Amino acid sequence: MDELRTRGEPTSNEPFASSFSRYWFEPHTSCNLRGVDEMLARLDEVSERWRALREEQSSPDVFSDPKRLREVSRKLSEIEPVVEAYQAYCKLREEEAGTRQMLEQETDPELRAMAEEELQQLGKMLEAKEAELKLLLLPVDPNDRRNVVLEVRAGTGGEEAALFAAEILRMYSRYAEDRRWKVTVTDLSEAGMGGVKEAVALVEGEGAYARLKYESGVHRVQRVPATEASGRIHTSAVTVAVLPEAEEVEIDIQEKDLRIDRFCSSGPGGQSVNTTYSAIRITHLPTGIVVQCQDERSQQQNRLKAMRILKARLYEIAQQEQQAQLAAERRSMVGSGDRSEKIRTYNFPQSRVTDHRIGLTIHRLQEVLDGALDLVIDPLITHHQAERLERELAAAS
């Protein structure tokens, strides 16, 4: 790891997820190999990137800039798991090379047998580490590190659905508590007997969206309601939507997108108002928004004020677009709330939880409802990663 190759170093402002996936998966080079040698070459590049970021992190300029320091630290934390796995892999390779060299030079049969056995073990360890690295090299979902807006709503099933919605909300709260995330219920509509018609909560914590994003959809419950005297099993449904918390909308206005007209101010305001070209009219060409300002005597002051007004109007448009996108995502996640659209079933008589997307069934219902959601989430993540890896390798072959 001390002498690493540097090829195509990404710029310091490029996010790791996009920069690395560009190297590993996009067929932009003349060599389209995706074997171990190609993987190692890409890992060398990531390691060099990691070294450069560590140097940048300790530089006085970055250290004195909190915003830049946070950005560099975030990128380092994204790269670190890959680099650590690569370092362990390199160490195994060195051990394998040393053992192979000893085997070639050794003449004692007993020592040769020991060396051959060690080589077999190292080969298995290297194979496992290569598989781990391939998973780590998959492009990262840029939303994975965000907080979560969690929405739980009672669907088909009336009062029983509202009661189960309350249990689902409690399940996620327990899970968040175990992972030391913070849960804040921002909106709650209660039903009778302690049920919940609708709840919205903000889940804050590292990797919250990465873990919870598979929970969106219809959750079906099968059990005998407390109000059912005949003991008949009822089927009800609850809808769950998991949305990444939207980042604050940032408005970036390009100079080429502006037409700026200067004209004489009109109306009262003193001697210079009507005699100098101090008034400013700014047209934002992509949207057609026009703002103008003639309050100040200085052209520069009028321009600054007009730009603030323009940014405010563009900010409002961006927020409206963002909310519309979130609403569309929410609709696609939860569907109509009908039982037939289920992603998971919670069957109380059999103490069974079944995730229909991957055919997973476990008979540990109460543990899951008490917050042991990793019993379901871990297999979902593994399945999802395996599918992505298979697609990537198929595309590269």
Buried (B, 14 or more C-beta within 10 A) or exposed (E): EEEBEEEEEBEBEBBBBEBBBBBBBEEEEEEEEBEEEBBBBBBBBBBBBBBBBBEBBEEEEBEEEEEBBEBBEBBBEBBEEBBEBBEBBBEBBEBBEEBBEBBEEBEEEEEBEBBEEBBEEBEEBBEEBBEBBBEBBBBBEEBBBBBBBBBBBBBBBBBBBBBBBBBBBBBBBBBBEEBEBEBEBEEBBEBEEEBBBBBBBBBBBEEBBBBBBBBBBBBBBBBBBEEEEEEEEBBBBBBBBBBBBBEEBEEEBEEEEBEEEEEEBEEEBEEEBBEBEBBBBBBBEEEEBBBBBBEBBEBEBBBEBBBEBBBEBBBEEEEEEEEEEBEEBBEEBBBEBEBEBBBBBBBBEEBBBBBBBBEBEBEBBEBBBBBBBBEBBEBBBEBBBEEEBEEBEEEEE
